[in-house]
Amino acid sequence: MADSKVPSVCTRFHHAVELIGSRWTGAILHILIQGRARYATVRAAIPDITDRMLSERLKSLEIEGLLRRIVIPESPVRVEYELTKKGRSLEPALKALGSWAEEWIPDGGSGAAPAEAGDDSPGVMVFGRSRKIGRA
């Protein structure tokens, strides 16, 4: 029996987190927030992504309606990607996430940032270090 005081996770919220939380998706969105870009430009900006993965992520974002693929009929044919209105509307959320990461994720991205000195609010052990949760 579920505790009636614990809210259930909204399926829309869960889908949104799964969507933008997929590996490389945040980086792709960050690049396209800057403006329209060709495949090669996106690929060059994310050196560790494979061509296959980039193609899959771009297609997934297109299916979700976050970006559009623009074919420019010249020789050779050019393809560019740009965010849709729906995709651009993620900019404030991505900026907020970036600010949070700047404060809480140490260089190297281990996620094991120590708690602030003198902060005695409840925490949880993460990677062997006390880490605060629910910080206001």
C-alpha positions as CSV (number, residue, x, y, z in Angstrom):
1,M,0.0,0.0,0.0
2,A,1.4,3.4,-1.0
3,D,1.8,6.1,1.6
4,S,-0.8,8.7,0.8
5,K,1.5,11.5,2.0
6,V,4.2,10.7,-0.6
7,P,3.3,12.2,-4.0
8,S,3.6,10.0,-7.0
9,V,5.9,10.9,-9.8
10,C,4.2,12.7,-12.6
11,T,4.6,10.7,-15.8
12,R,5.1,13.9,-17.8
13,F,7.9,15.0,-15.5
14,H,9.5,11.5,-15.6
15,H,9.4,11.5,-19.4
16,A,11.0,15.0,-19.6
17,V,13.8,13.9,-17.2
18,E,14.4,10.7,-19.2
19,L,14.4,12.7,-22.5
20,I,16.9,15.4,-21.5
21,G,18.8,13.1,-19.3
22,S,19.8,10.7,-22.1
23,R,23.5,10.7,-22.6
24,W,24.7,13.5,-25.0
25,T,21.2,15.0,-25.3
26,G,22.0,17.9,-23.0
27,A,25.2,18.7,-25.0
28,I,23.3,18.6,-28.3
29,L,20.6,20.9,-26.9
30,H,23.2,23.3,-25.5
31,I,24.8,23.5,-28.9
32,L,21.5,24.1,-30.7
33,I,20.4,26.7,-28.2
34,Q,23.2,28.8,-29.7
35,G,21.5,28.6,-33.1
36,R,21.1,26.4,-36.2
37,A,24.0,24.0,-36.8
38,R,25.1,21.5,-39.3
39,Y,25.7,17.9,-38.3
40,A,29.5,18.3,-38.6
41,T,29.4,21.3,-36.3
42,V,27.5,19.4,-33.6
43,R,29.8,16.4,-34.0
44,A,32.9,18.5,-33.7
45,A,31.6,20.2,-30.5
46,I,31.1,16.8,-28.8
47,P,34.3,14.9,-29.6
48,D,33.5,11.7,-27.6
49,I,30.1,11.0,-29.3
50,T,30.0,8.4,-32.1
51,D,28.3,9.2,-35.5
52,R,25.8,6.5,-34.8
53,M,24.9,7.9,-31.4
54,L,24.7,11.5,-32.7
55,S,22.4,10.4,-35.5
56,E,20.2,8.4,-33.0
57,R,19.9,11.4,-30.6
58,L,19.1,13.9,-33.4
59,K,16.4,11.6,-34.7
60,S,15.0,11.1,-31.2
61,L,14.9,14.8,-30.6
62,E,13.2,15.3,-34.0
63,I,10.6,12.7,-33.2
64,E,9.9,14.4,-29.8
65,G,9.5,17.7,-31.6
66,L,12.4,19.4,-30.0
67,L,14.3,20.1,-33.2
68,R,13.8,20.2,-36.9
69,R,16.0,18.8,-39.6
70,I,16.4,21.3,-42.5
71,V,17.5,20.0,-45.9
72,I,19.1,22.7,-48.0
73,P,18.9,21.6,-51.7
74,E,22.3,22.5,-53.1
75,S,25.1,20.4,-54.4
76,P,26.1,18.6,-52.2
77,V,22.9,18.6,-50.2
78,R,23.3,20.3,-46.8
79,V,21.4,19.3,-43.6
80,E,21.1,21.6,-40.7
81,Y,19.4,21.3,-37.3
82,E,17.6,23.9,-35.3
83,L,15.5,23.8,-32.1
84,T,11.7,24.2,-32.5
85,K,9.7,26.5,-30.2
86,K,9.3,23.4,-27.9
87,G,13.0,22.8,-27.9
88,R,13.9,26.5,-27.3
89,S,11.5,26.5,-24.3
90,L,13.9,24.2,-22.5
91,E,16.6,26.9,-22.4
92,P,15.7,28.3,-18.9
93,A,15.6,24.8,-17.4
94,L,19.0,23.9,-19.0
95,K,20.5,27.2,-17.8
96,A,19.2,26.4,-14.3
97,L,20.7,22.9,-14.5
98,G,24.0,24.4,-15.6
99,S,24.0,26.8,-12.7
100,W,23.3,24.0,-10.3
101,A,26.1,21.9,-11.8
102,E,28.5,24.8,-11.5
103,E,27.8,25.0,-7.8
104,W,27.4,21.3,-6.9
105,I,29.4,19.2,-9.3
106,P,33.2,19.3,-8.9
107,D,35.5,19.5,-11.8
108,G,35.8,16.0,-13.3
109,G,32.1,15.4,-12.7
110,S,32.4,12.8,-10.0
111,G,29.3,14.1,-8.3
112,A,30.9,13.5,-4.9
113,A,31.0,17.2,-3.7
114,P,31.5,17.5,0.0
115,A,28.8,19.1,2.1
116,E,29.3,22.7,3.2
117,A,31.1,23.2,6.5
118,G,28.8,23.8,9.4
119,D,25.8,22.5,7.4
120,D,24.0,20.1,9.8
121,S,21.0,19.4,7.7
122,P,20.3,15.7,7.0
123,G,22.4,14.2,4.3
124,V,23.0,10.9,2.6
125,M,26.2,9.0,2.0
126,V,27.2,9.2,-1.7
127,F,30.5,7.7,-2.8
128,G,31.7,7.5,0.8
129,R,31.1,11.2,1.5
130,S,28.2,13.0,3.2
131,R,26.1,14.8,0.7
132,K,23.2,17.1,1.4
133,I,19.9,16.5,-0.2
134,G,16.9,18.8,-0.5
135,R,19.0,22.0,0.0
136,A,16.8,25.1,-0.1
